[in-house]
Amino acid sequence: MHLSQITPSLFASLGLADASDQINCGASPNGRELLFLVDGLGADAVEKFSSYIPTLSALIRHGAVRTSFPSTTATSLATLTTGVNPGTHGMLGYTVQVPRSGGRILNSLKWDERVDPTIWQPVPTLFERATAADINVTHVAAKRYEDTGFTRAVFRGANYRGANIHEDLVTETVEALKKTPSFVYLYVNELDVAGHSDGVGSEKWLAALVAIDQLVANLLKKLPRKTRLWLTADHGMINVGEKIVIGQDNDLATDIATIAGEPRARHLYLADGAPLSAHKEVASRWEEYLGEKATIYLRDQAIAAGLFGSDVSLDASDRMGDVIAIAHGEMILIEAEREKQEGAMVGHHGGATDIESFVPLLTHVTS
């Protein structure tokens, strides 16, 4: 299964006419669907740390799901809510260069007021389509996300209910599910935060995992009868092994005007007007230095390989790095100007390994 198939299938189960059931979920048991997104919970972690999560371990495993590339929040959530791949929705990573901006970087999660979210991500969301079909759609997450550019780009169409603690998240979710047909998207990010700061398996990460398991247990006690819960994630996470700083004791920064993406998946941009021969020289330099530690693509090669999906819009192509570098194993590629911040993080994601790219899809129907 692919992440792009989940939300269309759940809305099809609620009767959305132009959506199809691609994951064989069947009709909604009672017109109430809850999709819980746990940021950073890889499929491997559910298995490896099962003893810490008795509630999650008791849920039905509907299957493992592959995310889009890069395996990062901005890209995955856009894929989840539009039902299309990054080449179509255009959210190609944590950061990308804004075309013809003089090298300005758009941080997808923090946004930029000069960028119109509905133009940058033009695909109608499943939330918009369902709302138009009289399905009650609600987004439950921290209050700070309510009016961000990213929310307007990716989650538009849903009624937002902000809540900052688990108890309130449960309350808002239960309230939103009282009407039928209803769909609730519930999001928490503390596992991802703990993974970045302390690493997968750390004391802080395990505490966050246990708290999420308890959150699910409390939800199951309070959800309306015959509510169907689905739990998935946007990516998994690896703990860093080797660190390479771009341009430090190497010539990887040569001829590169702008570096974007993240340490596991880099978009590299040359100066505007640089000839294709210069792009090839950069790619060859990176391949020679990194060898089997990374896969290097020119833009046209990435498109031909279907890295961002089979269809790539002109806008998406325009935003893509001239050269794209995907780290293997446990290696990260650190931007020299952000060495302190990126180098301090223990957990990373964005790459194409199975650990980063496979997430769970768990389900349960309340009695």
C-alpha positions in Angstrom: 0.0 0.0 0.0 1.0 3.6 -0.5 0.3 6.6 1.7 -1.6 8.3 -1.1 -4.2 5.5 -1.0 -5.3 5.8 2.6 -7.4 9.0 2.8 -9.3 8.5 -0.6 -10.2 5.0 0.7 -11.6 6.3 4.0 -13.6 9.0 2.3 -14.9 6.4 -0.2 -16.1 4.4 2.9 -18.1 7.4 3.9 -19.7 7.7 0.5 -17.6 10.3 -1.3 -18.6 9.6 -4.9 -15.4 10.5 -6.6 -13.1 8.6 -4.2 -12.2 4.9 -4.5 -11.4 2.3 -1.9 -7.8 1.5 -2.7 -6.9 -0.3 0.5 -9.9 -2.6 0.8 -11.3 -1.0 3.9 -14.9 -1.5 3.0 -17.9 0.6 4.0 -17.6 2.6 7.2 -19.2 0.7 10.0 -21.3 3.6 11.3 -20.3 6.7 9.4 -17.4 7.7 11.7 -13.8 7.5 10.6 -10.8 8.6 12.7 -7.4 8.9 11.1 -4.7 9.3 13.8 -1.3 10.5 12.4 1.6 9.9 14.8 4.5 11.9 13.4 7.7 9.8 13.2 6.3 6.3 14.0 7.9 3.9 11.6 6.5 0.4 11.0 9.8 -1.1 12.3 9.4 0.8 15.6 5.9 -0.7 16.2 7.4 -4.1 16.0 10.7 -3.4 17.8 9.1 -1.6 20.7 5.9 -3.6 20.9 6.3 -4.3 24.7 6.0 -0.6 25.4 2.7 -0.2 23.5 0.2 -2.8 24.5 -2.8 -0.8 23.1 -1.2 -0.3 19.7 0.0 -3.9 19.6 -3.6 -5.1 20.1 -4.9 -3.2 17.1 -5.4 -5.0 13.8 -2.5 -4.6 11.3 -4.1 -3.6 8.1 -0.6 -3.6 6.5 2.6 -1.7 6.1 2.4 1.5 4.0 5.2 3.1 1.9 5.5 6.9 2.0 6.4 9.1 -0.9 10.0 10.4 -1.3 11.3 12.3 0.5 10.1 10.5 3.7 9.4 13.8 5.5 6.4 15.4 7.2 5.6 18.1 4.6 5.7 15.8 1.7 3.9 12.9 3.4 1.1 14.9 4.8 0.5 16.6 1.5 0.4 13.1 -0.1 -2.0 11.9 2.6 -4.5 14.7 2.3 -4.5 15.1 -1.5 -4.2 11.4 -2.5 -1.6 12.2 -5.1 2.2 12.0 -5.2 4.7 14.9 -4.7 5.3 15.4 -8.4 1.6 16.4 -8.6 1.1 18.3 -5.3 4.5 20.0 -5.5 5.5 19.6 -1.8 9.0 18.2 -2.5 10.6 18.4 0.9 11.2 20.1 4.2 12.8 23.0 2.3 13.1 23.8 -1.4 14.2 26.8 -3.3 11.5 29.2 -4.6 12.0 29.4 -8.3 13.3 32.7 -9.7 13.6 34.2 -6.2 17.3 34.8 -6.0 17.9 31.7 -3.9 15.1 32.2 -1.3 14.3 29.0 0.6 10.7 28.0 1.5 10.5 26.1 4.7 7.3 24.1 4.2 6.4 23.8 7.8 7.2 27.4 8.8 6.1 28.9 5.4 6.7 32.3 3.9 4.1 35.0 3.7 5.2 35.9 0.2 4.1 32.4 -1.0 0.4 31.8 -1.6 -0.4 28.3 -0.1 -3.2 27.6 -2.6 -1.0 28.4 -5.5 2.0 26.5 -4.2 -0.2 23.4 -3.5 -3.1 23.7 -6.0 -4.5 20.2 -5.8 -7.9 20.2 -4.0 -7.6 18.3 -0.7 -9.8 15.3 0.1 -11.0 17.5 3.0 -12.3 20.1 0.6 -13.9 17.5 -1.6 -15.6 15.7 1.3 -16.8 18.9 2.9 -18.4 19.9 -0.4 -20.2 16.5 -0.3 -21.6 17.3 3.2 -19.2 15.0 5.1 -18.2 16.6 8.4 -14.4 16.9 8.3 -12.4 18.0 11.4 -8.7 18.5 11.9 -7.6 18.1 15.6 -4.0 19.2 16.4 -2.0 21.8 18.4 -3.4 25.3 18.4 -0.2 26.7 16.9 -0.8 25.0 13.6 -4.3 26.4 12.9 -3.6 29.3 10.6 -0.1 28.4 9.2 0.7 28.5 5.5 1.3 24.8 5.6 -2.1 24.1 7.1 -3.7 26.2 4.4 -1.8 24.4 1.7 -2.4 20.9 2.8 -5.3 20.7 5.2 -7.7 23.3 3.8 -11.4 22.3 3.9 -11.4 20.9 7.4 -12.9 22.5 10.6 -9.9 23.1 12.8 -10.1 22.2 16.5 -7.0 23.2 18.4 -5.8 21.4 21.5 -2.5 21.3 23.2 -2.7 18.4 25.7 -3.7 14.8 25.2 -6.9 15.1 27.4 -8.1 18.0 25.2 -7.2 16.2 22.0 -9.4 13.3 23.1 -12.3 15.7 24.0 -12.1 17.6 20.7 -11.9 14.3 18.7 -14.9 12.8 20.5 -17.0 15.9 20.1 -16.2 16.1 16.3 -17.4 12.5 15.8 -20.9 13.0 17.2 -22.3 13.9 13.8 -22.4 11.5 10.9 -21.0 11.1 8.4 -17.8 12.4 10.0 -14.1 12.2 9.4 -11.5 13.3 11.9 -7.8 13.8 11.3 -5.9 13.7 14.6 -2.2 14.7 14.8 0.6 14.6 17.4 4.3 15.3 16.9 6.0 14.6 20.3 7.5 11.3 19.1 9.2 13.0 16.1 10.5 15.8 18.4 11.9 13.3 20.8 13.5 11.3 18.0 15.2 14.3 16.5 16.6 15.5 19.9 17.5 12.2 21.6 17.1 9.4 19.1 14.8 6.5 18.5 14.9 4.2 21.5 16.1 6.9 23.9 14.4 7.4 27.3 12.7 10.6 26.0 11.5 8.8 22.9 10.1 5.8 24.8 8.3 8.1 27.2 6.6 9.8 24.2 5.7 6.4 22.7 4.2 5.2 25.9 2.2 8.4 26.2 0.8 7.9 22.7 -0.2 4.4 23.5 -2.1 5.7 26.6 -3.7 8.4 24.4 -5.0 5.7 22.1 -6.3 3.7 25.1 -8.2 6.7 26.3 -9.6 7.4 22.9 -10.9 3.9 22.5 -12.8 4.2 25.8 -14.5 7.4 24.8 -15.1 7.3 21.1 -18.7 6.9 19.9 -19.9 3.4 19.3 -18.7 1.8 16.0 -16.1 4.5 15.3 -13.4 3.1 13.1 -9.9 4.2 14.2 -7.0 4.2 11.7 -3.4 4.9 13.0 -0.6 5.6 10.6 2.5 7.9 10.3 4.4 10.1 7.9 7.8 8.5 8.2 10.1 6.4 10.3 13.5 7.5 11.6 17.1 6.4 11.8 19.7 7.4 14.4 22.7 9.1 12.9 25.9 7.3 12.3 28.3 9.2 10.0 28.2 12.9 9.6 29.5 14.7 6.5 29.5 18.5 6.4 29.1 19.8 2.9 32.2 21.8 2.0 34.1 21.0 5.1 37.3 19.0 4.2 35.7 18.2 0.9 34.7 19.9 -2.3 31.0 19.1 -2.2 30.0 22.8 -2.0 31.8 23.7 -5.2 29.5 25.4 -7.8 26.4 25.0 -5.6 24.5 28.2 -5.0 21.8 27.0 -2.7 21.3 23.9 -0.5 17.9 22.8 0.6 16.0 19.6 1.6 17.4 18.0 4.8 20.4 15.9 5.9 19.0 12.7 4.4 17.7 14.1 1.2 19.3 17.1 -0.3 18.1 19.4 -3.1 21.2 21.1 -4.6 20.8 24.2 -6.8 23.4 25.7 -9.1 23.3 29.4 -10.1 20.5 30.4 -12.6 21.7 29.8 -16.1 24.4 27.3 -15.2 24.8 24.9 -18.1 23.9 21.2 -18.0 27.6 20.4 -18.1 28.0 22.2 -14.7 25.1 20.1 -13.3 26.8 16.9 -14.5 30.1 18.0 -13.0 28.5 18.6 -9.6 26.7 15.2 -9.8 30.0 13.4 -10.7 31.9 15.2 -7.9 29.3 14.0 -5.4 29.2 10.5 -6.8 33.0 10.2 -6.7 33.3 11.5 -3.1 30.3 9.6 -1.6 30.4 6.4 -3.6 28.0 3.9 -2.1 27.0 6.2 0.7 24.5 8.0 -1.4 22.5 8.0 -4.6 22.9 11.1 -6.8 20.4 12.2 -9.4 20.3 15.0 -12.0 16.8 16.5 -12.1 15.9 14.8 -15.4 17.1 11.5 -14.0 15.0 11.9 -10.9 11.9 12.6 -13.0 12.6 9.7 -15.3 13.1 7.3 -12.3 9.8 8.3 -10.9 11.4 9.6 -7.7 8.5 11.9 -7.0 5.8 9.9 -8.7 4.9 9.0 -12.3 3.5 12.5 -13.1 5.6 15.6 -12.5 4.0 19.1 -13.0 6.0 22.0 -14.4 5.9 23.7 -11.0 7.2 20.6 -9.2 10.0 20.2 -11.8 10.9 23.9 -11.4 11.2 23.5 -7.6 13.3 20.4 -7.7 17.1 20.5 -7.1 19.3 20.6 -10.1 21.1 17.7 -8.3 19.4 15.5 -5.7 21.4 13.5 -3.1 19.9 10.7 -1.1 21.9 9.4 1.9 22.2 5.7 2.6 22.7 3.8 5.8 23.0 6.1 8.8 24.9 8.9 7.1 23.7 12.5 7.0 24.8 15.5 4.8 25.0 18.6 6.9 24.7 22.1 5.6 27.8 24.0 6.8 25.8 27.1 7.8 23.5 24.9 9.9 26.1 22.5 11.3 25.3 23.2 14.9 21.6 22.6 14.5 21.6 19.7 12.1 24.6 18.0 13.7 23.0 18.1 17.1 20.0 16.0 16.1 20.3 12.3 16.8 17.3 11.1 14.8 16.8 11.9 11.1 14.5 11.0 8.2 13.9 11.9 4.6 15.8 9.2 2.9 14.6 6.1 1.0 15.5 3.3 3.4 12.8 0.9 4.5 13.1 2.2 8.1 12.3 5.7 7.0 9.8 4.9 4.3 7.5 2.3 5.8 4.8 3.3 8.3 2.1 1.2 10.0 -1.6 1.1 9.2 -3.4 -0.1 12.3 -7.2 -0.2 12.8 -9.9 -0.9 15.3 -13.7 -0.5 15.5 -15.0 0.5 18.9 -17.7 -1.6 20.4 
